Amino acid sequence: MKTMTGPLNGLTFIELAGIGPGPFCGMMLADMGATVIRIDRPGGNPHAAIGHSVLFRNRQNLALDLKSPEGIETVLKLCETADGLFEGFRPGVTERLGIGPEQCLARNPKLVYGRMTGWGQTGPLAKAAGHDMNYISLSGALHAMGRQGEKPAIPLNLVGDFGGGGMMLAFGMVCAALEAQRSGEGQVVDSSMVEGSAALMAMFYGLKAQGLFTENRGTHMLDSGAHFYEVYETRDGKYVSIGSIEPQFYAELCRIAELPAEEFGQQMNPAKWPELKQKLAEVIKQKSRDEWTALMEGTDVCFAPVLSLEEAPSHPHNAARGSFVTVGNTLQPAPTPRFSRSAPGDIKAAASAGADSQAVLRQAGFSDEQIDTLIRSGAVKQD
């Protein structure tokens, strides 16, 4: 395997093991070449074994007992040479363990301390339990998603956990690390999934302020209200997506789908959208997904077949760009974005809990005798 390079090469982050948005943040940083040391509990987290193998890629793994004084001291020692640490516990948990911001920054004043929570570190709900769906409910994002007359549609956990959570924390960690290089001072990054998902809704709050986005979901151009921005079922029970917003793209849709101008001429008249959607649905249902793909893909219709997770990696466009890669036996998305010069190296499969314990400690300056003592005490596990 090639040594990881990438634009974040030279930065080191400590990840206190969690699930969901924290590991996604770690994946984003590690994919870009940062050294990310994932501190796992001895034996690992059984909940993290479900669906997290891709999220855990490109890490070094150190298994520590954080309930032992030796384990806590090991974390603090690692902080002395790290650029950042991030965690996803409820507010106050790391302080009680003895590895909160005050303790860690005392060892390294330039350390960036990232905190990933749903509600944020302060406020009436700060210590309450929650999940992605709850956080995007509070930001207004969930209410805006769905079809007219139906309940809000849950967008997997993409908006809270990953877009508004882990990706926003990764952005914050890099921002603070850059600032620390200039100022010589670290700081705490408080990443809230409520606020992160609200930031993703910025354009729609802007449209609302202009009276162009109402509380009535499923009636606007981008939320399934318009006939020219919709998912349609094809003859074979599959689906295609059509996003012909601009007039010239809509004209191309009408030309290729042979839509009569006298019926489809009023593109931007919302009063006509329900009727035109029904008529366009009937047209699209006359051909299979592959037949429409042959007619529309690559044109200015703004078209794509709706592909399953099984189909997407083998699509010719994705295959040509290498958008998906196989690591071990797992097919997964390739690191993104791409860089013309400082491209990341090969992907390293997720390491088991404790797989890199001795190597990580040696890199941090621990002697072989100190490492043996930690392993014998049970504070450190070596897989």
C-alpha positions in Angstrom: 0.0 0.0 0.0 1.2 3.5 -0.8 1.8 5.9 2.0 -1.2 8.2 2.4 -0.5 11.7 1.0 -3.3 14.1 0.2 -3.8 17.8 1.1 -4.0 17.1 4.9 -0.8 15.1 5.0 1.2 16.1 8.1 -1.9 16.8 10.3 -2.7 14.3 13.1 -6.2 14.0 14.7 -7.3 11.8 17.5 -10.8 10.3 17.2 -12.5 9.2 20.3 -14.6 6.2 19.0 -18.3 6.7 18.4 -20.8 5.9 15.7 -22.4 7.8 12.8 -21.2 11.4 12.4 -18.0 11.2 14.3 -16.6 8.3 12.2 -17.8 10.1 9.0 -15.7 13.2 10.2 -12.8 10.9 10.7 -13.2 9.3 7.3 -13.3 12.7 5.6 -10.1 13.8 7.3 -8.3 10.5 6.8 -9.4 10.3 3.1 -7.6 13.6 2.6 -4.3 12.3 4.0 -4.5 13.3 7.7 -3.2 10.7 10.2 -6.3 9.8 12.2 -5.8 7.7 15.3 -9.1 6.1 16.3 -9.2 5.4 20.1 -11.4 2.4 20.5 -12.6 0.6 23.6 -10.9 -2.8 24.1 -12.9 -5.3 22.0 -14.4 -2.5 19.9 -18.0 -1.3 19.9 -20.5 -3.9 18.8 -22.9 -1.3 17.5 -20.2 0.1 15.3 -19.8 -3.2 13.5 -23.1 -2.6 11.7 -22.5 -0.6 8.5 -19.4 1.3 9.7 -16.6 -0.6 8.0 -16.4 1.9 5.2 -16.6 4.9 7.7 -13.6 3.5 9.6 -11.2 3.3 6.7 -7.7 4.8 6.6 -7.3 5.0 10.4 -4.8 3.8 12.9 -6.6 2.0 15.7 -5.5 2.2 19.3 -7.6 0.2 21.9 -7.6 2.0 25.3 -9.5 1.5 28.6 -10.7 5.1 29.2 -11.9 4.1 32.7 -8.3 3.5 33.8 -5.9 6.3 34.9 -3.3 4.9 32.5 -5.7 5.0 29.6 -6.6 8.6 30.3 -2.9 9.6 30.7 -2.2 7.9 27.3 -4.8 10.1 25.6 -3.3 13.2 27.2 0.2 12.2 26.1 -1.1 11.7 22.5 -2.6 15.2 22.6 0.8 16.7 23.1 1.9 16.0 19.5 -1.6 16.0 17.8 -3.2 18.8 15.9 -6.7 18.0 17.0 -9.0 15.6 18.9 -12.7 15.1 18.2 -15.4 13.3 20.2 -19.2 12.7 19.9 -20.2 12.1 23.5 -22.9 14.0 25.4 -21.8 17.3 26.9 -19.7 16.8 30.0 -18.7 13.2 29.4 -15.1 13.8 28.5 -14.7 16.3 31.3 -15.8 13.6 33.8 -13.3 11.2 32.2 -10.5 13.7 32.5 -9.9 14.3 28.8 -12.1 17.4 28.3 -10.9 20.5 26.5 -9.3 22.1 29.6 -7.2 19.0 30.3 -6.2 18.4 26.7 -5.4 22.0 25.9 -3.3 22.2 29.1 -1.0 19.6 27.4 -1.1 21.2 24.0 -2.3 24.9 23.8 -2.4 24.6 19.9 -4.8 21.6 20.0 -8.2 21.9 18.2 -10.9 20.1 20.3 -13.9 19.1 18.2 -17.2 18.3 19.8 -20.0 16.5 17.7 -23.5 16.6 19.2 -27.0 16.8 18.0 -28.2 19.8 20.0 -24.8 21.6 20.7 -22.9 22.0 23.9 -25.3 24.5 25.4 -29.0 25.2 25.5 -32.1 23.5 27.1 -31.8 20.3 25.1 -28.0 20.0 25.2 -27.9 16.8 27.4 -31.0 15.1 25.9 -30.8 12.0 23.7 -31.7 12.3 20.1 -31.0 11.0 16.6 -30.6 12.6 13.1 -34.4 12.8 12.5 -34.9 14.8 15.7 -32.1 17.2 14.9 -33.4 18.0 11.4 -36.9 18.4 12.8 -35.7 21.2 15.0 -33.8 23.0 12.1 -36.8 23.1 9.8 -35.2 20.7 7.3 -37.4 17.7 7.9 -40.7 19.7 7.6 -39.7 20.9 4.1 -39.1 17.4 2.7 -41.9 15.3 1.3 -44.8 15.4 -1.1 -48.0 17.5 -0.9 -50.5 16.1 1.5 -48.1 13.6 2.9 -46.1 13.5 6.1 -42.4 14.7 6.0 -40.1 12.2 4.2 -37.1 11.0 6.1 -33.9 11.5 4.0 -32.0 8.5 5.5 -29.6 10.1 8.0 -27.8 12.1 5.3 -28.8 15.6 6.4 -28.2 15.5 10.2 -25.5 12.9 10.8 -23.4 13.2 7.7 -24.0 16.5 5.9 -24.9 18.8 8.8 -22.9 16.7 11.3 -19.7 14.9 10.4 -18.9 16.9 7.3 -19.5 20.2 9.1 -17.2 19.0 12.0 -14.5 18.0 9.5 -14.7 21.5 8.0 -14.6 23.1 11.4 -11.5 21.0 12.4 -9.6 22.0 9.3 -10.6 25.7 9.7 -9.5 25.7 13.4 -6.2 23.8 12.6 -5.4 26.4 9.9 -6.1 29.2 12.4 -4.0 27.5 15.1 -1.0 27.5 12.7 -1.3 31.3 12.5 -2.2 32.2 16.1 -0.4 29.4 18.0 -3.6 28.8 20.0 -6.1 26.0 19.9 -9.8 26.2 20.6 -13.0 24.2 20.9 -15.2 23.5 17.8 -18.8 23.1 18.8 -20.6 21.3 16.0 -24.4 20.9 16.3 -26.4 18.8 13.9 -29.4 21.1 14.4 -27.3 24.1 13.3 -25.4 22.1 10.6 -28.7 21.0 9.0 -30.0 24.6 9.3 -27.0 25.8 7.3 -27.8 23.3 4.6 -31.2 24.9 4.4 -29.7 28.4 3.9 -31.1 28.8 0.3 -34.6 27.8 1.4 -34.6 30.2 4.3 -33.6 32.8 1.7 -36.5 31.8 -0.6 -38.9 31.9 2.4 -37.8 35.5 3.2 -38.7 36.4 -0.4 -42.1 34.7 -0.2 -41.0 32.0 -2.6 -41.0 29.0 -0.2 -44.1 28.3 1.9 -45.0 25.8 4.6 -46.9 23.7 2.1 -44.4 21.0 1.2 -44.4 19.4 -2.2 -45.7 22.4 -4.0 -42.4 24.1 -5.0 -40.1 23.7 -7.9 -37.4 21.7 -6.0 -39.6 19.5 -3.7 -41.6 17.5 -6.2 -44.2 20.2 -6.9 -43.1 20.9 -10.5 -43.6 18.4 -13.3 -40.2 19.2 -14.8 -38.3 18.4 -11.5 -39.6 15.0 -10.6 -38.9 11.2 -10.4 -41.1 9.2 -12.8 -41.8 5.5 -13.0 -41.1 3.7 -16.2 -42.8 0.8 -18.0 -40.6 -1.8 -16.3 -41.3 -0.5 -12.7 -38.0 1.4 -12.5 -37.5 5.2 -12.2 -35.9 8.1 -14.0 -35.1 11.6 -12.7 -35.9 14.7 -14.8 -34.7 18.2 -13.8 -35.4 20.4 -16.8 -35.6 23.7 -15.0 -34.1 26.2 -17.5 -36.2 27.0 -20.6 -33.7 25.5 -23.0 -33.5 22.3 -21.0 -37.3 22.1 -20.8 -37.5 22.6 -24.5 -35.2 19.7 -25.0 -37.4 17.5 -22.7 -40.4 18.5 -24.7 -38.7 17.7 -28.0 -37.3 14.3 -27.0 -40.4 13.1 -25.1 -42.6 14.5 -27.9 -44.7 16.6 -25.5 -47.3 18.8 -27.4 -46.5 22.5 -27.0 -50.2 23.4 -26.7 -50.4 21.3 -23.5 -46.9 21.8 -22.0 -46.2 25.4 -22.9 -46.8 27.0 -19.5 -43.8 25.6 -17.8 -43.6 28.1 -14.9 -47.3 28.2 -14.1 -47.7 26.4 -10.7 -51.4 26.1 -11.3 -50.7 23.8 -14.2 -48.1 21.6 -12.5 -50.4 18.9 -11.1 -52.1 18.4 -14.5 -48.8 18.4 -16.4 -47.2 16.0 -14.0 -50.0 13.5 -14.5 -49.6 13.8 -18.3 -45.8 13.5 -18.2 -46.1 10.5 -15.9 -48.3 8.8 -18.5 -45.7 9.5 -21.2 -42.7 8.3 -19.2 -44.6 5.1 -18.3 -44.7 4.1 -22.0 -41.0 3.2 -22.2 -38.6 1.3 -20.0 -35.9 3.0 -18.0 -33.2 1.8 -20.4 -35.2 3.1 -23.4 -35.5 6.6 -21.8 -31.8 6.4 -20.9 -30.9 5.8 -24.5 -32.9 8.8 -25.6 -32.1 11.3 -22.9 -28.8 10.5 -21.1 -26.1 12.9 -22.0 -28.5 15.4 -23.5 -29.4 18.8 -22.0 -32.7 17.4 -20.6 -30.9 17.1 -17.2 -31.8 13.4 -16.9 -30.4 10.4 -15.1 -31.7 6.9 -14.5 -32.4 6.2 -10.8 -29.8 3.6 -9.9 -29.7 1.2 -6.9 -26.6 0.8 -4.7 -26.0 -2.4 -6.7 -26.2 -0.6 -10.1 -24.5 2.7 -9.4 -20.9 1.6 -9.3 -21.0 -0.1 -12.7 -22.6 2.9 -14.6 -20.2 3.8 -17.4 -19.7 7.3 -16.1 -18.9 6.2 -12.6 -16.7 3.4 -13.9 -14.8 5.8 -16.2 -14.0 8.1 -13.3 -13.3 5.4 -10.7 -16.0 6.9 -8.5 -16.2 3.6 -6.6 -13.4 1.3 -5.4 -13.1 -2.1 -3.8 -11.1 -2.4 -0.6 -10.8 -5.9 0.6 -14.2 -7.4 -0.3 -16.1 -4.1 0.2 -17.2 -1.9 -2.7 -17.4 1.6 -1.5 -17.3 5.3 -2.7 -13.9 6.6 -3.5 -12.5 9.6 -1.5 -13.8 12.9 -2.8 -13.1 15.7 -3.8 -10.1 15.2 -6.1 -6.9 17.1 -6.3 -4.7 17.7 -9.3 -1.4 17.6 -7.3 -1.9 16.4 -3.7 -4.0 13.3 -4.4 -4.5 10.9 -1.5 -2.9 7.5 -1.7 -4.5 4.1 -1.6 -7.3 3.3 0.8 -6.6 1.3 3.9 -9.4 -1.0 5.1 -10.8 -0.5 8.5 -8.5 -1.8 11.3 -9.8 -3.9 14.1 -9.8 -2.5 17.7 -6.2 -2.4 18.9 -4.6 -3.4 15.6 -2.1 -0.5 15.7 -1.8 0.1 19.4 2.0 -0.5 19.7 2.8 1.4 16.5 0.7 4.4 17.6 2.4 4.5 21.0 5.9 4.2 19.5 5.1 7.1 17.1 4.0 9.2 20.1 7.3 8.5 21.9 6.4 5.7 24.3 9.3 3.3 25.0 8.9 -0.4 24.6 9.0 -0.8 28.4 6.1 1.7 28.8 4.1 0.0 26.1 4.6 -3.4 27.7 3.5 -2.0 31.1 0.3 -0.5 29.6 -0.6 -3.8 27.9 0.0 -5.8 31.0 -2.1 -3.4 33.1 -5.0 -3.8 30.6 -5.1 -0.1 29.8 -4.0 -0.9 26.2 -5.1 -3.8 24.1 -3.0 -5.0 21.1 -5.0 -7.1 18.6 
